[in-house]
């Protein structure tokens, strides 16, 4: 999935503080690896657990972030957040789903959890 981030890059570091979306709370992820491949880094000012929470933060601050293009297209407008194409290509990332084993006994849920594997 390509990302359509709100990112500003100046020199070897990005200028503005970044909001990092990571349910693990770890501020180092695939965006940081992609930036490092180009000799760049970012200053993570805040880590939030999901993209929707991150949009709410972006709407109320001068922070910036990297977001999946489709997610931003679907939800950015209601928060007044817009995206610009990144100056580098971020490529693809994995989507993980976590469900209790017993929940997979539901055929509908098992089908839904299996969808990301098919795309």
Secondary structure, 3 states (H helix, E strand, C coil): CCECCECCEECCEEEEEEEEECCCCCCCCHHHHHHHHCCCEEEEEEEECCHHHHHHHHHHCCCEECCEHHHHHHHHHHHCCCCCCCCCCCCCCCCCCCCCHHHHHCHHHHHHHHHHHHC
